[in-house]
Amino acid sequence: MPRTCGICGKTYQKAKRYRKIRSVFNPVARHRQHPNLQWFKMPDGKRMLICTSCRKRLVKDISS
């Protein structure tokens, strides 16, 4: 299962880890930062993985 949002298509971002060596921060390794995906039950009854920003938007639209 891909780690992408089912609505906006948000995926991972590349980031760097830094380590302090002799009062200088050196980039040590690259890693991926994944979006905060959560299962959400859509109004039509289907479940899908969506990011929390889309989830907030949907909950706000459904409740109003």
Secondary structure as GFF3:
##gff-version 3
##sequence-region A 1 64
A	DSSP	beta_strand	13	21	.	.	.	ID=ss1
A	DSSP	beta_strand	24	33	.	.	.	ID=ss2
A	DSSP	beta_strand	37	41	.	.	.	ID=ss3
A	DSSP	beta_strand	47	51	.	.	.	ID=ss4
A	DSSP	alpha_helix	52	63	.	.	.	ID=ss5
###
